Every structure is written in C-alpha cells, then in structure tokens.
Amino acid sequence: MTKRPVTKRHLPTSPFKAPVAPPPKQFAMGDRVTHDVYGLGRVTGIEEGVAVLVDFGSVQHRIMSPYGKLSGL
C-alpha cells in the first residue's frame, strides 16, 4: 500500500486565514532580468501567461511560466 501526502484544506468557519498564492510574475518587453542558471538578460519576447524569451547575450532562452528561477531587476 502506498502512502499519499495529506492535503490540508481550509474550513470556511476557521478563524485562521486561508493561505494566499502569490501573484504570478509579469514581465514587459525590455525588462532587465536575472536567472539562477543563465545570469543577466533582457526580455525580448512575451507569450502572455505561458513563457518569456530572454536574451542572455550569447544565447536566447524561452523561460516557461511560473518563472521560478527568473526575477526582475
């Protein structure tokens, strides 16, 4: 028998606030960004809610949403 992780659910009558998901990151054309693996770059293309195309100087990469390793400067 395999064990499944237990998911906690928020009861509407609970006095504690339900956990709130952080808003998704949004980038605009020309934004300077940094990536944990690729370093500094500039946003050159946007696929709304799906991915961004970032030019890191010698190479361009398509970074998929939710952009975990990508942050704006």
VMD Tcl script that draws the C-alpha trace (Angstrom):
set ca {
  {0.00 0.00 0.00}
  {1.41 3.38 -1.00}
  {1.01 6.45 1.16}
  {-0.32 9.62 -0.40}
  {0.52 13.03 1.01}
  {-2.29 14.56 3.01}
  {-3.50 17.89 1.68}
  {-4.71 20.38 4.22}
  {-7.98 22.06 3.46}
  {-9.20 25.36 4.79}
  {-12.57 25.34 6.50}
  {-14.69 28.44 5.85}
  {-15.52 28.69 9.55}
  {-11.87 28.65 10.61}
  {-10.62 31.75 12.46}
  {-7.31 31.46 10.60}
  {-6.79 32.95 7.17}
  {-6.52 30.62 4.20}
  {-3.09 30.56 2.53}
  {-2.91 33.02 -0.35}
  {-0.99 32.17 -3.51}
  {1.47 34.89 -4.55}
  {0.51 36.79 -7.72}
  {2.18 35.47 -10.88}
  {5.30 37.30 -12.04}
  {4.81 39.58 -15.04}
  {7.48 40.95 -17.33}
  {7.44 43.59 -20.08}
  {9.49 43.91 -23.25}
  {12.93 45.29 -22.48}
  {12.89 44.40 -18.77}
  {16.27 43.52 -17.29}
  {16.09 40.16 -15.53}
  {18.34 37.67 -13.81}
  {18.13 33.88 -13.95}
  {19.63 31.48 -11.40}
  {21.37 29.45 -14.13}
  {21.84 31.80 -17.13}
  {22.60 35.10 -15.35}
  {21.67 38.60 -16.53}
  {19.44 39.11 -19.54}
  {16.80 41.24 -21.24}
  {13.23 40.22 -22.13}
  {12.86 40.19 -25.93}
  {9.55 38.39 -26.34}
  {6.42 37.60 -24.36}
  {3.90 34.80 -24.70}
  {1.21 36.05 -22.31}
  {0.91 33.73 -19.31}
  {2.98 30.99 -21.00}
  {6.63 32.00 -21.42}
  {9.09 34.83 -21.99}
  {12.01 34.92 -24.42}
  {15.14 36.27 -22.76}
  {18.39 37.31 -24.45}
  {21.34 36.45 -22.20}
  {23.96 37.91 -24.56}
  {25.40 34.84 -26.24}
  {22.19 32.78 -26.17}
  {18.40 33.23 -26.06}
  {16.20 31.05 -23.87}
  {12.46 30.58 -23.64}
  {11.62 30.58 -19.92}
  {8.32 28.92 -19.07}
  {5.83 30.27 -16.54}
  {5.71 30.43 -13.46}
  {9.30 31.76 -13.82}
  {10.62 30.19 -10.61}
  {14.29 30.94 -11.33}
  {13.69 34.29 -13.07}
  {13.42 37.64 -11.30}
  {13.29 41.26 -12.38}
  {15.92 43.87 -11.60}
}
mol new
graphics top color blue
foreach p $ca { graphics top sphere $p radius 0.5 }
foreach p [lrange $ca 0 end-1] q [lrange $ca 1 end] { graphics top cylinder $p $q radius 0.2 }
display resetview
